[in-house]
Amino acid sequence: MDSILFTIESGVAFITMNRPDKLNSFNRAMALQLQSILDQCATDDSIRAIYLTGAGKGFCAGQDLAEVVDPEGPGMKRILSEHYNPIVQRLRDIAKPVVAAVNGVAAGAGANIAFACDVVVSKSSASFIQAFSKIGLIPDSGGTYTLPRLIGFQRASALMMLGDKVSATDALQMGMLYKVFDDEAFETESKKIAFQLAQMPTKALGYIKQALNASTTNDITSQLALEDTLQQKAAATTDFKEGVDAFLAKRAPQYKGQ
């Protein structure tokens, strides 16, 4: 059974982590397959948005600990350097919007991979937990970078040290998520966001992502200069011309991602 399911529909790449009996916890095969699929998404111009979710009851429970303790396994250093770090880097570098559709528990690396995505939505029954401290580890997969920026230093510190489970409602209130949907409406509403993004000016969305990435380390002068550069690139796209023409003609724009 493939540990990642992958389909393309109407410009959206649907990626489903598929180890439901393990709550989609990562092993090496799943991590490497996800990287390969993200690389395909980055270079395929027909893909204009990405939708990442989990099969079954969970989104992703983080690392499969059986692999960590396996004397023949990759070991912690390779798990980070060859599995999680490359996944998070790809999610942030890919010049297309990524929707994390959290359909159940998101724990450890699973939570932090979700937070590395551009739009994070969840079922009302989903939950989030920084489970690392409970087994004597620190948060990885970019968690110590993304979570404080989402919810503030104090809350991030407490959640990482105490390992509290956070409900979807509380996660929304804290600023971890964009929206929470009732379980029955979740699939329809979350996919609607991905389809909407796939019909938008893709290059502009990629430039937005690039600017946001840089904003975490740039000073205001550097950020203004970057905005200037990226705005000139956006203004040179076919989609910008289409957007202006559609606005002046009072019609809906037909963006091509070019």
N, C-alpha and C positions, 0 to 999 in steps of 0.2 A: 504494500500500500504506500502510495506517495505520501511523504510527510508534509508536502505543500501541494495544495490544489491551485490551479491557475487557469483562468479563462479571461477572455476579452469580450466586452459587450459595449457597443455604442461609445467607444473611446475610453472606457474605464477598464483597467486591469483589476480583476478580482483575485486577491491572494488570500487563501485560507490556510492557516496553520492546522495541520491535520493529524494530530496524535490525541484524539479525544479521550482515549482510555487513560492518558497521562495528563489530562487537562492542558494538552498542547505544550507541555514542557519541552525545552530544547534539548536535542542531542546534536552531535556533530553533523549528521546527515541532513537534518532539518535546517540547521544554521547555514550550511554551505549551499543548500538548494535555494533558500531564501535570498542569499546574496546573488546567486546566478539569475534568479528571476528579476530582482531589482535592477541588475545590469541590463537585462533585456528591456525592461520598462524604460530605462533611461535613454536607450538608443532607438526605440521603435516610435516613429513619429505618429503612428496611428493611436498610440496610447497617450491620453492627455490628462488622466487622473488615475490615482491608485487607491484601492479600497482594501484595507488589511483587516482581517477578522480571524476568529477561531472556530473550529468545528466543535459541535457538541455543546456542553454546558459551560466551558471556560474559554476565555480569550487566550491566556497563556500564563502558566504557573511558574514561569522562569526556567531555571536550569534543571534538567533531569539529574538528580543527585546520584543516581546509580552510576552515571557516567563519570562523575567527579571522583568517586571512591574506587572505581575500577582501576586496578594496577596496570591494565593494558590500555586504559583510556588516554585521552589527549592531555590531561592535567590542567590545572587552573590557569597557568600562564597562557597556554595555547587556546583555552576556551575563551579567554578575554581577547587576546591579540588576533585570533583567527576566526572567532565566532561573533561575539557581541560588538566589539569595537568597529569592525567593518560594516556590520548591519546598521548601526546608528549613524556612522559616517555617510553611508549611502542614503539613508532616509533624509538626512539634512542637506546633502549635496545634490540630490536629484532635482532637476529644474522643472518639476511637476508637483502639483499638490497631492499630498498623501492623507487620506482619511483613515484614522484608526477607529474601527467600529467595535467597541468593547462589549462583547455579548455575554460576558460572565466574569469570573474572577481574573484579575490581572495582578500577578504577584511577582515580586523581585524584578528580574530582568524583563519579565513580561509587561509589568507596569511601566518601566522606564523606556522600553521600546515604543509603547503607546505614546508616551509623553514626547518622544522625539518626532512624532508625526505632526502635520500642520493643522489638522482639524481632528479633535478627539471627541467622539460622542459615545454614549453608552446606554445600555439597558438600565431601567430603574432598579433591577435586581442585581446589577453588577457590583463589584467591590474592588478596592485597590489596597495593596499592602506592600510596604517596604520590608520584606521578610528577612532581610540579610542578617540583622543583629541577633535574631533568634537562633542562628546557627554559627554565630561568631565571625561573621563577615561584614564587609562594608558594602553600601550600595554601589553597583557598577552600571554598565550600559548607559553611561551619561547621566545617571540619576542625580549625582551630586552637583551636576551642572544645570540640568533642566528644572528640577523640582523647586529649588530656591527661587528661581526666576519666575516660576508660575505662581507660587503661593507665599513667598517670603521666607527669609532665613529661619525665623523662629519656628514656624510651623513645620518646615522641612526638617529641621534639626530634631524636633520632637518625634515626628513620624518615623524618621530613620532610626533613632535610638530606641524608641519604645516599641516599634513594630506594630502599631495599632492598625486594625482593619478599618478602612474608610468606606462608607456607603457611597453610592453614586450621588445621592442628594447632597451629602456633605462635600464630596469631591467637587461638585458643581459650585457650591457656595464658596469653597476655598479658591476656586479659579483653576483647578486641574483640567476642567472639561469645557467644551463649547455648549453642548446640550445633552440632556437626558431624556430619553423617550420611554414611554410605557412599553413593557416587553412585547405586547401584541403588535405595536406599531413600529418597533425598532428597525426591523429589516427594511421595510418600505421607506421609512423616513431617512434612515442613514444612507441608503442607496440613492435616494433622491438628491442628497447633497453631493455625492460623487458624480452623478450624471450632470448636475448643474455645473460643477467645476469643469467637467470635460467639454462643456459648450462655451466656456469663457476664453478670453485671450491668453493662451497658454504661456507665451513668452513673457507677458507682463506678470503673470503669477509666479513664474520662475525668478524674475527680477525682484519681486516682492520678497520672496524667500531668501534670496541672496542678501538683500538689504537688511532683513531681520537677523540673519546669521551674523552679519558684521556689526550690528548695533550693540551686541553684548560686550564688545571690546573697544569699539571706536569711541573717540571723543567727538564732540558735536561738529568740530571743523571737518574731521575726516568723514563723518557720516553725511554731512551736507555735500561734500565733494563726491561721495559715492552715489548719493541720490541724483546728483547732476549727471554723472556718467550713465547711470542706469536709465534715467528718464530720456536721455538722448537715444539710447538703444531702443527703448519702448516706442518712442515717437517715430522711429524708422521702420516699424513693423507694418505689415499689411493689415493686421487686426486693428491697429490704431486708426488707420485711414477708414476702415470699415466702421469702426465705432463712431467716428465723427460724422461720416456720411449718413449712417443710420439715425443718429441724433438729429441732424439737420432735416432729414426727410421724415422724421417722426415715425420710424419703423423699427422693428426689432432687428438687432444686429445679427449677422451670420458669421461668427468667428471661425477661422480655419486653423488656429494655432500657429500662424506664420507671421 
